[in-house]
Amino acid sequence: MTLKENIEDLLDKNATELEISKAIRKYIKNYFGSLDELFKETQGKDFLVRHTRHVDNIINTIYRVAVRKMFGIYTPMSNSIPITLVALGSYGREQLCVYSDIDLMIVYDECEGYNTNALIEKILYIAWDAGLKLGHRVHSLKELSNAAMEDDTIKTALIESRYICGSKFLWIKIENELGKIRSKNRKKFVFEKIEEAKKRRAKYPISMEPNIKEGTGGLRDANLLYWIANVLYGAKTLKDLSGKLFTDEEYREFRIALEWLFRVRAAIHLAAGKKEDRLLLEYIPEVSKRLLIRYKSDSKIQQVLVSKTLDALHTIDNFTQIFVKKMVKVFLYNPKNLSKLRKSRITKNIFFCDNTLYASFNSKESRISELIDILLKIENIKKIDPSFIYYAKNTIYSRSSKNIKNRIKKLFYKNKIYEILTLFYNTKLLPLLIPPIKKIIHLPQFDGYHEYPVDVHSLLTIYYLERVKDPFLKDLMKNLSKDELAILKLSAFLHDAGKGRKQDHSEVGAKLIRMFAKKIGFSEDIAEIGATLVRYHTLMSNTAYREDIYNEKTVFSFTAKLKTPKILDMLYLLTYADINAVGKNRYNSYNAELMKELYLAAKESFAKKEILDETAKRIKKEEALKRNSNFQSLPKTLQKKILSIESNLFFIKHKTNEIIEIAKKAAETEDFKYEINNNNFLSIEIIRKVPLNLGYLLGKLSSFDVASMEVFKLFDNIKYFKIDFLEKADIGNIGYIEQIVANSFDMEKKIKLKKPDIKREEIKIDCEHSKTYATMFLNVKNQKGLLAYIASLFDKFGIDIATAKVHTVKKRAKDLFLIEKNGNFCNNRESILKLLTEGSG
């Protein structure tokens, strides 16, 4: 049984209003429960129209019930009752969404023969008892004009009014009033609506969770266009202006975007089970299913949903901005400004006035090269008017256009390029002119950190780079050359161009900028700077936030990747802009201080070139390790321990597989392990967790000449020793040597050692090598027991050798000791020198 049949049956049975309201309530509940099925059958505007007409049917039924209850068997014809029910807002436009308020206006004409107030009350009470969510207003016919004049919100609502039921005679009178309302104070109404839209758009910018209704490019923007078209042209629909105000193709593109938003909004309401106009991350999976988006992975499905939505919002945003401006230009014309316009003329139909770029809507199509030449000619563009966006949108782009690449390069040498890049973005020229950006147009990023999609974030990075507020950073920027500043801007814009791919976006981005920079005319060296900046664009923030920036290893590792102090300056500027572009208050006094401290420490470290070179070599070895399949198969904890080894020399000295094998042995060591090799020469490898009596070991083996010795601190208080001697040992002595090694873990054992002959000038001590380490370098005649004596002396003073690199060549011992600065070495420097050199000739 239909609702109409059910209600007629109840009326015939003289059911109470409450019983009828319950029946209507039950129908409404069942109907809303069936909307998911209806959405499967039809989506977009068609779904909204069908939903609207179902609501019309419910309102009509309530009206009929109220009339029958008021008049009984004496019910007059509807046209004779001076009441009309009118739909307003989205309901009036037949765009009513699932859980949107049903905006209803009841208009009555004063007539002594009817108790209109009682009838209106009855209509509303039945509707409320039935559970219908009404946003209602009641006006007499005479009040309409005054109400509209007092409040633009009412005028806007009346513009979208649509007859539902009641007296058609009264509706004709209402339409006449509406015609008068539309024609009054048109200019005031239009500009108030535009100002209202500006505030709304500022409140709801494009974001990762866009507001489909109120946000930039949302349904309200499309409504704004209709309201103005209705007031100025009397248009019933925007389609009425197709071929007049805009081309059929332009309208078609707009209409496709609008249709998508209708679909998305209805799907959000159904997924949320309530009125919700934001595409929140939590609803994306359900919305995707309802819109039948099909791809292999869920992440791809969700990406496509958000990308299509952002694209639709962008299309509507530009269409609205352009054609609102085109419609209201009649109000902007002022003959007094003609002389000012003539003076601001750049070329035919193009004007630059008050730092704003304008174009006539009558401008003929031009070539892309002409557009860029205009942009190159003008400095300090602060705003680009929608009229110029329309002009740029209609430029002819051809891949064969001459010198386009060179012109693009020149743009990055301008003082300000943000407005120009935004122009290219709004006209969809951006991926044509700067192809590396193609993959990130409308690309969402679901990382919980970025507030904006990748393309908007990239544009904002340029915005903040060109508007640096920090005086310290301003000075850094002033010291950049023109080439450096240009490549910095290109790097800032393309720093996330590698996103949307499976590979590391920083590495992909580095390749993209290197190729593109060279393609448009940057030198190999400048292009390489761009690649370095993009590859490491997250390095500074990650290091500052996540690592100990007061640790030398951290600072040197950071600095070694950047190669030059100037690249450090540029990365600092890029990081500042990048963080600001993430969202409001992301760049604050706390992280600003952290990054400045890291910057200053890194700047200082460039003076220590030797350590930087070592660190750079270490980083290459670390990268090779990370690619090594044997390393990848190790437990993650052991991988981290290997990469945490302090000594750069350990990485430089050993091959990747040697590092892995040493680390595996170390991880298995409980007290100590050793191996003796006597193939070509005697070699002893020791891995120990407990203390080693190194002076005793070397003293007992002083009959052998040491060719080289390495000492490296590994991890978990484990040290690695490798001692190579110049000669082989007799096979019969191997057991004795094994016993010596085993006894060397007894710290009570002592041995008398002969003092070596060392001159003061043969020793160099540097206590300022770094904040953590001092160095001692010997270049001395090779002598029996030399290392044993030095080792026992260090043991005596409690000096901890972090790394020892001992090498004998041409009967000279060239020994380098990296020593931890715990106070025992540098504080006893003179005593150590005296003990080493006392009595030397």
VOGU-3710 file (C-alpha; in Angstrom, 3 decimals, decimal comma):
1> mtlkeniedl> 0,000/0,000/0,000  1,343/3,460/-0,936  1,550/6,320/1,554  -1,354/8,071/-0,158  -3,554/4,939/-0,024  -2,607/4,260/3,609  -3,426/7,824/4,707  -6,708/7,864/2,755  -7,688/4,651/4,494  -6,889/6,167/7,905
11> ldknatelei> -8,846/9,332/7,060  -11,852/7,267/6,009  -11,640/5,500/9,380  -11,552/8,904/11,084  -8,145/8,110/12,640  -6,670/10,706/14,983  -3,938/13,086/13,862  -1,503/11,251/16,147  -2,313/7,900/14,502  -1,828/9,438/11,077
21> skairkyikn> 1,447/11,075/12,205  2,678/7,674/13,419  1,842/6,142/10,032  3,724/8,903/8,250  6,645/8,521/10,709  6,792/4,781/9,961  6,762/5,477/6,220  9,554/8,032/6,601  11,667/5,586/8,631  11,189/2,813/6,044
31> yfgsldelfk> 11,855/5,218/3,207  15,126/6,498/4,689  16,123/2,900/5,374  15,713/2,168/1,652  17,898/5,055/0,443  20,987/2,850/0,203  19,131/0,688/-2,325  17,945/3,765/-4,203  21,533/5,027/-4,291  22,608/1,776/-5,951
41> etqgkdflvr> 20,054/2,367/-8,698  20,787/6,028/-9,334  23,325/8,599/-8,160  24,197/12,251/-8,570  21,545/14,821/-9,434  19,045/12,142/-10,429  19,244/10,609/-6,934  18,747/14,027/-5,327  15,761/14,810/-7,564  14,111/11,483/-6,767
51> htrhvdniin> 14,751/11,997/-3,052  13,365/15,531/-3,252  10,183/14,300/-4,919  9,708/11,637/-2,247  9,885/14,429/0,342  7,447/16,469/-1,790  5,074/13,543/-1,598  5,375/13,430/2,210  4,819/17,220/2,520  1,862/17,001/0,133
61> tiyrvavrkm> 0,347/14,193/2,210  0,760/16,202/5,439  -0,904/19,212/3,763  -3,851/17,110/2,624  -4,268/15,589/6,093  -4,257/19,039/7,722  -6,835/20,357/5,221  -9,123/17,334/5,655  -8,874/17,587/9,442  -9,695/21,300/9,279
71> fgiytpmsns> -12,575/21,119/6,787  -13,829/17,533/6,921  -16,375/16,808/4,187  -16,499/20,526/3,346  -12,932/20,633/2,029  -12,620/23,270/-0,714  -10,378/23,051/-3,776  -6,670/23,595/-2,964  -6,477/26,656/-5,186  -9,209/28,262/-3,116
81> ipitlvalgs> -7,327/27,961/0,183  -4,946/30,972/0,457  -1,919/28,915/1,558  1,003/27,728/-0,543  3,859/25,479/0,562  7,175/26,444/-1,022  10,517/24,586/-1,059  13,639/26,661/-0,363  17,401/26,142/-0,493  18,695/22,790/-1,747
91> ygreqlcvys> 15,153/21,487/-1,395  13,971/24,246/-3,711  16,749/23,433/-6,220  15,753/19,742/-6,139  19,199/19,000/-4,714  18,054/17,840/-1,291  20,643/15,520/0,243  19,812/12,590/2,506  20,083/14,226/5,923  19,908/17,884/4,906
101> didlmivyde> 17,357/20,126/6,568  14,099/20,389/4,659  13,687/24,124/4,186  9,980/24,873/3,876  8,240/28,216/3,554  4,483/28,560/4,098  3,042/31,642/2,461  -0,522/32,778/3,143  -2,714/35,574/1,920  -4,843/37,277/4,502
111> cegyntnali> -8,484/36,327/3,970  -11,253/36,729/6,566  -13,022/33,601/5,371  -10,186/31,258/6,409  -8,490/30,552/9,717  -5,085/30,318/8,037  -3,107/30,394/11,304  -4,870/27,293/12,608  -4,305/25,444/9,341  -0,594/26,361/9,276
121> ekilyiawda> -0,171/25,222/12,878  -1,837/21,922/12,072  0,490/21,358/9,088  3,565/21,997/11,229  2,400/19,878/14,189  1,654/16,891/11,965  5,060/17,269/10,291  6,865/17,435/13,641  4,916/14,496/15,070  5,823/12,537/11,945
131> glklghrvhs> 9,524/13,163/12,697  10,160/15,334/9,656  13,207/17,604/10,154  11,892/20,929/8,968  13,647/24,256/8,733  10,570/26,418/8,242  9,465/30,013/7,925  5,953/31,458/7,639  5,183/34,715/5,804  2,135/36,523/4,547
141> lkelsnaame> 2,282/37,532/0,903  2,626/41,175/1,935  5,633/40,427/4,176  7,788/38,774/1,522  9,313/41,911/0,040  10,140/43,522/3,403  11,570/40,280/4,771  13,843/39,918/1,738  15,030/43,527/1,988  15,858/43,178/5,689
151> ddtiktalie> 17,838/39,963/5,370  19,892/38,758/2,386  19,647/35,201/3,690  15,883/35,334/3,155  16,341/36,905/-0,278  18,763/34,119/-1,217  16,300/31,484/0,000  13,449/33,078/-1,976  15,533/33,048/-5,166  15,567/29,244/-4,973
161> sryicgskfl> 11,852/28,845/-4,134  9,806/26,095/-5,765  6,084/25,329/-5,571  5,205/22,121/-3,700  1,459/22,246/-3,045  -1,378/24,509/-2,013  -2,942/27,352/-3,950  -1,521/27,868/-7,425  -3,396/31,175/-7,583  -1,348/32,334/-4,603
171> wikienelgk> 1,828/30,888/-6,168  1,354/33,163/-9,191  1,196/36,130/-6,820  4,271/34,845/-4,972  6,204/34,589/-8,242  5,301/38,168/-9,067  6,656/39,255/-5,682  9,780/37,213/-6,235  10,364/38,938/-9,558  10,228/42,305/-7,807
181> irsknrkkfv> 12,535/41,080/-5,022  15,129/39,885/-7,535  15,205/43,233/-9,327  15,693/45,330/-6,165  19,189/46,289/-4,932  20,830/43,835/-7,285  24,313/45,338/-6,961  24,197/45,359/-3,153  22,953/41,771/-3,047  25,585/40,508/-5,506
191> fekieeakkr> 28,544/42,100/-3,720  27,342/41,016/-0,301  27,099/37,464/-1,588  30,629/37,660/-3,031  32,001/39,011/0,257  30,180/36,286/2,165  31,744/33,701/-0,153  35,254/35,112/0,458  34,871/34,636/4,203  33,434/31,161/3,754
201> rakypismep> 36,225/30,092/1,407  38,846/31,425/3,826  37,247/29,378/6,603  37,083/26,190/4,516  40,086/26,074/2,157  41,025/23,040/0,102  42,367/20,429/2,499  42,835/16,707/2,958  39,297/16,566/4,396  37,443/18,976/2,112
211> nikegtgglr> 34,020/20,355/2,933  31,924/19,370/-0,078  29,243/21,946/0,638  30,904/24,992/2,203  34,532/24,577/1,107  36,439/26,230/-1,711  34,996/24,918/-4,960  32,105/23,271/-3,112  28,374/23,318/-3,729  28,003/26,763/-2,166
221> danllywian> 30,287/28,201/-4,849  28,083/26,652/-7,532  25,062/28,110/-5,710  26,697/31,558/-5,692  26,990/31,401/-9,455  23,307/30,493/-9,764  22,134/33,202/-7,349  23,941/35,900/-9,300  22,774/34,487/-12,642  19,213/34,420/-11,347
231> vlygaktlkd> 19,296/37,994/-10,047  21,102/39,491/-13,057  19,692/37,413/-15,911  16,582/35,791/-14,469  18,099/32,386/-15,261  16,101/29,433/-13,956  19,147/27,165/-14,312  22,790/27,788/-15,188  22,277/25,810/-18,373  20,185/28,741/-19,628
241> lsgklftdee> 23,453/30,715/-19,950  25,400/28,020/-21,795  26,475/29,404/-25,140  25,968/32,965/-23,838  28,015/33,530/-20,698  30,198/30,444/-21,156  30,702/27,867/-23,879  28,900/24,548/-23,956  32,243/22,770/-23,350  33,029/24,952/-20,315
251> yrefrialew> 29,588/24,297/-18,880  29,909/20,573/-19,550  33,194/20,404/-17,598  31,594/22,309/-14,712  28,477/20,107/-14,776  30,536/16,870/-14,660  32,404/18,198/-11,614  29,147/19,220/-9,943  27,606/15,817/-10,623  30,580/14,153/-8,896
261> lfrvraaihl> 30,143/16,347/-5,805  26,436/15,475/-5,685  27,386/11,789/-5,694  30,107/12,194/-3,058  27,960/14,267/-0,700  25,061/11,796/-0,789  27,503/8,906/-0,223  29,010/10,710/2,794  25,533/11,214/4,313  24,712/7,546/3,829
271> aagkkedrll> 28,089/6,391/5,196  27,898/8,694/8,216  24,198/8,088/8,885  23,804/11,810/9,585  24,285/15,235/8,054  28,012/15,442/7,302  29,498/17,427/4,432  33,199/16,799/5,043  34,990/13,960/3,300  36,567/12,764/6,538
281> leyipevskr> 39,223/10,047/6,350  37,077/7,712/8,454  34,303/7,733/5,825  36,504/7,307/2,752  36,366/3,459/2,625  32,536/3,384/2,853  32,095/6,267/0,417  34,404/4,504/-2,067  32,285/1,347/-1,917  29,050/3,263/-2,484
291> lliryksdsk> 30,543/5,049/-5,488  31,669/1,687/-6,924  35,308/2,733/-7,329  37,194/-0,451/-8,184  40,961/-0,984/-8,114  43,166/-3,799/-6,844  44,231/-2,100/-3,622  42,194/-0,219/-1,026  44,785/2,560/-0,914  44,428/3,121/-4,665
301> iqqvlvsktl> 40,619/3,183/-4,379  40,777/5,802/-1,655  43,361/7,850/-3,519  41,174/7,902/-6,641  38,128/9,001/-4,626  39,913/11,931/-3,004  41,801/12,910/-6,188  38,576/13,023/-8,225  36,905/15,056/-5,493  39,775/17,551/-5,287
311> dalhtidnft> 39,773/17,826/-9,076  36,014/18,526/-9,090  36,375/21,172/-6,363  39,176/22,817/-8,325  37,108/22,861/-11,517  34,098/24,416/-9,787  36,300/26,914/-7,961  37,821/28,256/-11,178  34,591/28,175/-13,160  32,802/30,093/-10,400
321> qifvkkmvkv> 35,542/32,673/-9,910  35,805/33,398/-13,625  32,117/33,634/-14,466  31,079/35,456/-11,321  33,621/38,095/-12,328  32,347/38,072/-15,892  28,752/38,615/-14,702  29,513/41,404/-12,235  31,883/43,372/-14,479  28,892/45,546/-15,442
331> flynpknlsk> 28,870/46,863/-11,868  32,614/47,504/-11,861  32,754/49,765/-14,880  33,668/53,340/-14,002  34,472/55,852/-16,807  36,730/57,752/-14,385  39,148/54,824/-14,360  39,764/54,851/-18,121  42,883/57,016/-17,918  44,265/54,812/-15,144
341> lrksritkni> 43,576/51,730/-17,254  45,333/53,215/-20,272  48,438/53,894/-18,189  48,392/50,337/-16,809  48,066/48,706/-20,250  50,757/46,080/-20,903  49,583/45,041/-24,330  46,249/44,896/-26,093  43,503/43,947/-23,595  46,063/43,183/-20,824
351> ffcdntlyas> 46,445/45,493/-17,817  48,586/45,591/-14,660  47,062/47,859/-12,050  47,647/48,019/-8,277  49,891/44,937/-8,502  46,985/42,981/-10,056  46,973/41,454/-13,512  43,757/41,871/-15,544  42,573/40,935/-19,021  39,553/41,810/-21,068
361> fnskesrise> 37,040/38,993/-21,425  37,054/39,891/-25,129  40,759/39,038/-25,508  41,576/36,783/-28,425  43,347/33,473/-27,970  47,115/33,802/-27,687  50,056/31,440/-27,714  51,630/30,119/-24,541  54,869/31,930/-25,373  52,996/35,267/-25,431
371> lidillkien> 51,452/34,503/-22,033  54,838/33,700/-20,468  56,416/36,788/-22,033  53,762/38,942/-20,339  54,492/37,257/-17,004  58,252/37,703/-17,463  57,800/41,393/-18,203  55,940/42,206/-14,962  57,442/42,276/-11,463  55,687/42,154/-8,077
381> ikkidpsfiy> 52,479/40,463/-9,195  50,484/40,168/-5,979  47,169/39,102/-7,450  45,855/37,640/-10,685  42,282/38,574/-11,485  39,839/35,874/-12,714  39,664/37,771/-16,026  43,367/37,056/-16,602  42,921/33,441/-15,504  40,270/33,150/-18,227
391> yakntiysrs> 42,663/34,694/-20,763  45,456/32,284/-19,705  43,058/29,317/-19,764  42,393/29,947/-23,433  46,022/30,189/-24,547  47,147/27,747/-27,196  49,756/25,287/-25,949  51,901/23,344/-28,379  54,840/21,093/-27,617  56,537/22,549/-30,678
401> skniknrikk> 56,372/26,105/-29,304  59,840/27,635/-29,535  61,933/28,508/-26,480  59,231/27,526/-23,979  61,775/25,660/-21,848  64,089/28,649/-21,688  61,166/30,894/-20,753  60,184/28,515/-17,932  63,738/28,712/-16,588  63,602/32,522/-16,628
411> lfyknkiyei> 60,419/32,485/-14,546  62,342/30,938/-11,646  64,722/33,908/-11,675  61,869/36,294/-10,895  61,494/37,755/-7,399  58,025/36,265/-7,042  56,735/33,178/-8,812  54,029/31,842/-6,467  51,213/33,778/-8,181  52,448/32,660/-11,606
421> ltlfyntkll> 52,631/28,979/-10,643  49,165/29,263/-9,097  47,916/30,755/-12,378  49,324/27,760/-14,286  47,714/25,452/-11,709  44,292/27,082/-12,053  44,437/26,967/-15,849  45,649/23,328/-15,931  48,792/24,437/-17,753  51,084/23,410/-14,906
431> pllippikki> 51,673/19,731/-15,843  52,210/20,783/-19,468  54,813/23,416/-18,658  56,458/21,593/-15,726  55,901/17,858/-16,446  57,542/16,503/-13,236  54,542/17,863/-11,314  52,051/15,787/-13,325  51,731/12,837/-10,910  51,015/14,985/-7,855
441> ihlpqfdgyh> 48,149/17,095/-9,222  45,233/16,554/-6,778  47,215/13,778/-5,067  46,083/13,222/-1,461  48,522/12,306/1,301  47,030/10,237/4,121  49,892/10,624/6,575  48,097/12,448/9,373  50,671/15,225/9,086  50,007/17,209/5,925
451> eypvdvhsll> 46,828/19,291/5,907  46,835/19,774/2,128  47,106/17,575/-0,971  50,568/17,418/-2,537  49,996/20,011/-5,278  48,628/22,644/-2,895  51,431/21,902/-0,410  54,024/22,363/-3,174  52,573/25,744/-4,150  52,472/26,837/-0,519
461> tiyylervkd> 56,137/25,875/-0,122  56,976/28,457/-2,798  54,661/30,940/-1,076  56,502/30,687/2,241  59,937/30,611/0,599  59,162/33,958/-1,028  57,860/35,385/2,247  60,567/34,451/4,748  60,025/36,318/8,016  62,991/35,112/10,068
471> pflkdlmknl> 65,787/37,780/9,826  68,517/35,114/10,073  67,036/33,187/7,145  66,502/36,397/5,184  70,238/37,058/5,392  70,984/33,533/4,170  68,727/34,119/1,173  70,402/37,455/0,349  73,760/35,681/0,138  72,581/33,257/-2,553
481> skdelailkl> 73,561/33,875/-6,157  70,852/34,265/-8,805  71,452/30,696/-10,009  71,312/29,322/-6,471  68,094/31,184/-5,674  66,486/29,995/-8,920  67,361/26,334/-8,321  66,203/26,670/-4,696  62,786/27,831/-5,937  62,587/24,988/-8,425
491> saflhdagkg> 63,616/22,528/-5,682  60,999/23,931/-3,310  58,320/23,460/-5,936  59,421/19,963/-6,992  60,510/18,638/-3,590  57,481/16,289/-3,438  57,212/15,616/-7,181  58,280/12,006/-6,571  55,197/11,178/-4,476  52,502/8,849/-5,767
501> rkqdhsevga> 55,016/6,154/-6,698  56,215/2,978/-5,011  59,848/4,124/-4,712  61,193/6,577/-2,132  59,723/9,912/-3,245  62,919/11,789/-2,350  65,044/9,634/-4,653  62,482/9,805/-7,470  62,190/13,564/-6,981  65,971/13,973/-7,171
511> klirmfakki> 66,001/12,256/-10,575  63,055/14,316/-11,805  64,523/17,693/-10,871  67,972/16,797/-12,232  66,516/15,894/-15,633  64,087/18,811/-15,772  66,608/21,416/-14,593  69,065/20,393/-17,318  66,259/20,237/-19,874  65,284/23,882/-19,302
521> gfsediaeig> 68,888/25,083/-19,360  70,432/24,862/-15,900  74,075/23,723/-15,816  75,030/20,242/-14,632  76,416/21,640/-11,345  73,312/23,700/-10,560  71,022/20,794/-11,490  73,000/18,578/-9,101  72,441/21,088/-6,286  68,696/20,817/-6,981
531> atlvryhtlm> 68,897/17,012/-6,883  70,750/17,132/-3,551  68,170/19,484/-2,032  65,241/17,310/-3,132  66,928/14,058/-2,107  67,535/15,413/1,391  64,567/17,767/1,773  63,361/15,903/4,902  66,852/15,396/6,324  67,089/18,575/8,369
541> sntayrediy> 63,689/18,273/10,052  64,107/14,527/10,660  67,559/15,028/12,165  66,445/17,959/14,307  63,283/16,245/15,573  64,355/12,627/15,885  68,077/12,522/16,581  70,532/13,827/19,156  71,784/16,991/17,475  74,360/17,459/20,239
551> nektvfsfta> 76,056/14,238/19,174  78,975/14,765/16,785  78,254/11,638/14,806  74,738/12,928/14,131  76,002/16,331/12,995  78,798/14,974/10,789  76,493/12,394/9,238  74,000/15,191/8,471  76,633/17,566/7,080  78,472/14,990/4,985
561> klktpkildm> 75,399/14,441/2,832  75,202/18,131/1,879  78,788/18,572/0,632  79,006/22,386/0,879  78,027/25,123/3,369  75,964/26,836/0,660  73,810/23,734/0,139  73,301/23,680/3,920  72,024/27,281/3,734  69,669/26,376/0,907
571> lylltyadin> 68,372/23,271/2,683  67,662/25,346/5,793  65,549/27,742/3,719  63,764/24,881/1,944  63,004/23,144/5,256  61,597/26,379/6,714  59,241/26,789/3,731  58,316/23,094/3,609  57,271/22,930/7,280  55,289/26,181/7,059
581> avgknrynsy> 53,445/24,765/4,050  52,323/21,657/5,960  49,696/23,563/7,933  49,045/26,283/10,481  51,466/26,528/13,413  53,588/23,603/12,197  56,618/25,874/12,185  56,923/27,192/15,722  59,519/28,585/18,096  60,416/25,103/19,364
591> naelmkelyl> 61,278/23,469/16,038  62,762/26,731/14,748  65,250/26,705/17,629  66,100/23,033/17,076  66,829/23,547/13,388  68,898/26,658/14,007  71,034/24,770/16,527  71,516/21,943/14,041  72,353/24,455/11,311  74,985/26,231/13,450
601> aakesfakke> 76,582/22,932/14,521  76,629/21,733/10,911  78,120/25,035/9,721  80,931/24,651/12,240  81,573/21,052/11,217  82,434/22,077/7,639  85,754/23,359/9,018  86,705/19,748/9,823  87,077/18,494/6,287  88,913/15,284/7,159
611> ildetakrik> 86,093/14,044/9,388  83,508/15,108/6,823  85,281/13,178/4,072  85,364/10,114/6,302  81,678/10,516/7,138  80,791/10,858/3,449  82,633/7,604/2,676  80,909/5,930/5,616  77,492/7,046/4,329  78,210/5,432/0,947
621> keealkrnsn> 79,146/2,207/2,705  75,990/2,366/4,828  73,905/2,776/1,667  75,653/-0,244/0,126  74,946/-2,214/3,299  71,248/-1,360/3,226  71,046/-2,700/-0,328  72,894/-5,902/0,575  70,587/-8,927/0,786  72,648/-10,498/3,610
631> fqslpktlqk> 72,260/-7,304/5,648  68,531/-7,182/4,921  68,159/-10,752/6,231  69,644/-9,791/9,632  67,291/-9,035/12,545  66,226/-5,379/12,524  67,805/-4,825/15,942  71,188/-6,034/14,692  70,888/-3,862/11,572  70,367/-0,833/13,804
641> kilsiesnlf> 73,319/-1,798/16,001  75,622/-2,080/12,983  74,606/1,346/11,689  75,146/2,794/15,171  78,857/1,836/15,290  80,741/5,056/16,022  83,879/4,562/13,972  83,843/5,826/10,403  87,101/3,958/9,794  85,413/0,650/10,593
651> fikhktneii> 83,055/1,192/7,647  85,734/2,587/5,347  88,222/-0,210/6,100  85,893/-3,180/5,676  83,812/-4,501/2,825  80,067/-4,847/3,336  80,139/-8,620/3,838  83,090/-8,307/6,249  81,098/-5,826/8,334  78,142/-8,221/8,402
661> eiakkaaete> 80,291/-11,193/9,442  82,079/-9,257/12,204  78,757/-7,979/13,521  77,223/-11,469/13,525  80,171/-12,808/15,514  79,939/-9,901/17,923  76,218/-10,502/18,464  76,974/-14,117/19,404  79,845/-13,223/21,778  79,200/-13,711/25,487
671> dfkyeinnnn> 82,685/-12,991/26,898  85,240/-13,148/24,097  86,092/-14,924/20,853  89,312/-15,105/18,934  90,669/-16,587/15,745  94,325/-17,130/14,836  95,316/-17,317/11,187  98,846/-18,266/10,121  98,543/-18,779/6,370  100,755/-16,035/4,897
681> flsieiirkv> 101,480/-14,202/8,151  100,360/-14,367/11,727  97,002/-12,659/12,235  94,905/-12,507/15,388  91,243/-11,422/15,407  89,598/-10,818/18,774  86,033/-9,889/19,619  85,536/-9,209/23,310  82,870/-8,048/25,727  85,053/-8,413/28,837
691> plnlgyllgk> 88,231/-6,246/29,252  91,371/-7,177/27,268  94,874/-6,717/28,709  96,183/-5,323/25,420  99,562/-4,240/26,837  100,195/-7,781/28,119  99,116/-9,386/24,809  101,309/-7,177/22,656  104,212/-7,439/25,123  104,134/-11,244/25,088
701> lssfdvasme> 104,092/-11,160/21,278  106,726/-8,424/20,936  109,093/-10,872/19,230  106,849/-10,458/16,181  106,866/-7,174/14,236  103,350/-5,692/14,017  102,405/-4,774/10,444  99,028/-3,309/11,323  96,513/-3,218/14,134  92,887/-2,149/14,172
711> vfklfdniky> 90,789/-1,475/17,243  87,096/-0,621/16,837  84,328/-0,145/19,368  81,278/-1,966/17,985  78,073/-2,082/20,049  76,889/-3,386/23,430  80,380/-2,583/24,884  81,965/-5,027/22,440  85,339/-4,213/20,859  86,953/-5,680/17,775
721> fkidflekad> 90,737/-6,160/17,461  92,640/-7,241/14,374  96,463/-7,554/14,673  98,505/-8,521/11,610  102,203/-9,312/11,981  104,926/-9,087/9,354  105,914/-12,765/9,568  104,454/-16,205/10,064  104,762/-18,035/13,354  106,274/-21,473/13,624
731> ignigyieqi> 103,566/-24,077/13,601  104,802/-25,387/16,920  104,213/-21,962/18,520  100,531/-21,674/17,600  99,397/-23,413/20,787  101,610/-21,091/22,840  100,148/-18,037/21,059  96,627/-19,305/21,759  97,517/-19,554/25,444  98,855/-15,966/25,429
741> vansfdmekk> 95,610/-14,695/23,855  93,511/-16,581/26,406  95,639/-15,242/29,288  95,254/-11,674/27,979  91,750/-11,547/29,458  93,317/-11,705/32,931  93,727/-8,022/33,835  96,074/-8,917/36,752  98,814/-10,162/34,445  101,817/-7,862/34,095
751> iklkkpdikr> 104,841/-7,782/31,818  107,996/-5,684/31,871  108,328/-3,688/28,671  111,290/-1,901/27,168  110,691/1,798/26,630  110,726/2,665/22,887  112,768/5,477/21,346  110,309/8,252/20,403  111,054/11,918/19,768  108,585/14,706/20,614
761> eeikidcehs> 108,333/15,827/16,991  107,273/12,298/16,034  104,069/12,603/18,061  101,102/14,806/17,189  98,247/15,129/19,672  95,023/16,948/18,777  92,640/17,421/21,673  90,347/19,570/19,498  89,794/16,901/16,861  86,116/16,871/17,794
771> ktyatmflnv> 83,857/17,313/20,791  83,956/13,596/21,527  87,376/12,432/20,380  91,043/13,396/20,548  93,721/11,919/18,294  97,312/10,854/18,709  99,423/10,236/15,618  102,869/8,639/15,629  105,346/8,535/12,772  108,246/6,722/14,350
781> knqkgllayi> 110,912/4,085/13,670  109,405/0,629/14,042  110,597/-1,055/17,241  109,905/-4,277/19,084  107,295/-3,703/21,784  106,313/-0,196/20,557  102,584/-0,882/20,557  102,754/-2,921/23,733  104,369/-0,023/25,572  101,775/2,501/24,307
791> aslfdkfgid> 98,906/0,126/25,134  100,175/-0,478/28,678  100,633/3,272/29,175  97,020/3,880/28,071  95,871/1,122/30,453  97,732/2,842/33,276  95,884/6,143/32,701  92,513/4,498/32,002  92,484/5,781/28,414  89,903/4,163/26,154
801> iatakvhtvk> 90,909/3,661/22,527  87,856/4,034/20,300  89,731/3,271/17,100  93,338/2,408/16,382  94,811/2,312/12,924  98,375/0,985/13,135  100,448/0,429/10,024  104,126/-0,346/9,438  105,764/0,514/6,122  109,435/0,889/5,183
811> krakdlflie> 110,463/0,235/8,792  108,350/3,180/9,998  105,352/2,758/12,277  102,534/5,128/11,329  99,958/4,795/14,078  96,736/6,732/14,551  94,737/6,463/17,770  91,209/7,900/18,091  90,722/8,385/21,824  87,553/9,061/23,767
821> kngnfcnnre> 87,622/12,418/25,559  86,715/11,256/29,050  89,298/13,533/30,667  91,989/10,869/31,094  93,906/11,620/27,901  93,872/15,384/27,359  94,189/16,130/31,099  97,302/13,931/31,233  98,696/15,000/27,879  102,035/16,318/29,169
831> silklltegs> 102,586/13,330/31,449  101,939/10,926/28,564  104,308/12,850/26,239  106,976/12,813/28,923  106,669/9,055/29,522  106,764/8,375/25,768  109,739/10,607/24,939  111,766/10,832/28,133  115,385/9,828/27,550  115,022/9,829/23,729
841> g> 117,983/11,106/21,760
//
